[in-house]
Amino acid sequence: MTAAPTRSPRGNPATPPGAQPAPDTGLTREWPLPFAVDVPLTLSVHRRGPRDPAYATDAAGAVWRTSLTPEGPGTLRVTVRRGPSSAPGPPGASGQPSAPGPSSVPGPSSVPGPPSVPGPPSVPGPSGVLGPPGAAAPGRVVGQAWGPGAAWLLDRLPGWLGFHDDRAGFTPRHPVVSDLALRYEGFRVGRSGRVFEALVPAVLEQKVVSAEAHRAWRFLLVKYGEQALGPAPAGMRVPPAPRTWARIPSWDWHRAGVEGVRARTIITAAAVAARLEEAADLDPAEADRRLRSLSGIGVWTSAEIRQRAMGDPDAVSVGDYHLPNAVGWTLARRKTDDAGMLELLAPYDGHRYRVTRLIELGGTRPERHGPRMSVRDYRAI
């Protein structure tokens, strides 16, 4: 059964598959939420500072993202419509939502129900953690997109929101983790599928404070990114293509506050960007090997990329300045180092990033007594 064609924000029928959407109309699709999803929380890992030109929220609570997809630039707006839907899905559909074309809207039949396991699960989520049978549907996610990459973005929106996030085997071993999992019930590990776009800001964040990296990201996107298509909030930009990153002159890296080591890493990665994108479809160990084969990409950077681009729930950011103490203090009320952090996270093998993200969101940290890391400004050198 095919539902009525979805409509653009202006009320016109959505562009048929394969056609170029007009910049001001775009495409619209909807999916039933198979479990509670906090859209802003889940997508917030892609935000690089409060003034990120590639990420914004509006007064209605919608999240806006831009991306340079394989089909071209695109702008995405994501909202949640609460309440059950009257639009039925295609008969006989099964498996996770497959991001259908703009003329079809799948119903709840496309979302798997909870398996038959005794007792209610302790942590909400898919694969045995959906909540008690008969729970009310939490609503529908609405995706709107503009530009040549609109359909590509909508195809992958369920993945961005963690529709494929498998929490089977995630069992809280600490009361605080159980509390955090319930408090942030709507958090999912999503996957953007854009490796190079996750790599650039991760490299910019190497060995510097966040404010310094965010300043550089904003400067480079404003100068070299394209203006976002569609009715995006003012100032939004699409991240540049790899070839553009490779051609940024040394003086603009300097103006952005990026020293030669990080600039060379990004330029080197840009030269093999197509090869790096293939890592999105590899198993985590092979993806890690491919990323770390690139000069300037170490354990920390690889984990940061895999968390966002591939949705790896076990990618631990070893080498992070703050994370070991946050994990140590939250789980054991003591400061620790990377080795101690990995020891504390060992019971969560397969879901270690999930736990560290929960700790980042709501864990505790020891009091600061020493000096903070200073914000360096390479522009003054």
Salt bridges, closest charged atoms under 4 A:
ASP24 OD2 - ARG10 NE 3.77
GLU30 OE2 - ARG81 NH1 2.49
GLU30 OE1 - ARG140 NE 3.08
ASP58 OD2 - ARG77 NE 3.12
ASP155 OD1 - ARG29 NH1 2.65
ASP155 OD2 - ARG156 NH1 4.00
ASP165 OD2 - ARG354 NH1 2.84
GLU205 OE2 - ARG48 NH1 2.96
GLU205 OE2 - HIS214 NE2 3.95
GLU212 OE2 - ARG262 NH2 3.60
GLU212 OE1 - ARG376 NE 3.99
ASP252 OD2 - LYS223 NZ 3.95
ASP252 OD1 - ARG255 NH1 3.34
GLU259 OE1 - ARG262 NE 2.64
GLU277 OE1 - ARG194 NH1 3.45
GLU278 OE1 - ARG275 NH1 3.18
GLU278 OE1 - ARG290 NH1 2.89
GLU286 OE2 - ARG289 NH2 2.75
ASP288 OD2 - ARG292 NH1 3.17
ASP288 OD1 - ARG306 NH2 3.45
GLU304 OE1 - ARG308 NH1 2.93
ASP312 OD2 - ARG306 NH1 2.78
ASP314 OD1 - ARG352 NE 2.92
GLU360 OE1 - ARG357 NH1 3.44
GLU367 OE1 - HIS369 NE2 3.78
ASP377 OD1 - ARG215 NH2 3.95
ASP377 OD1 - ARG379 NE 2.81
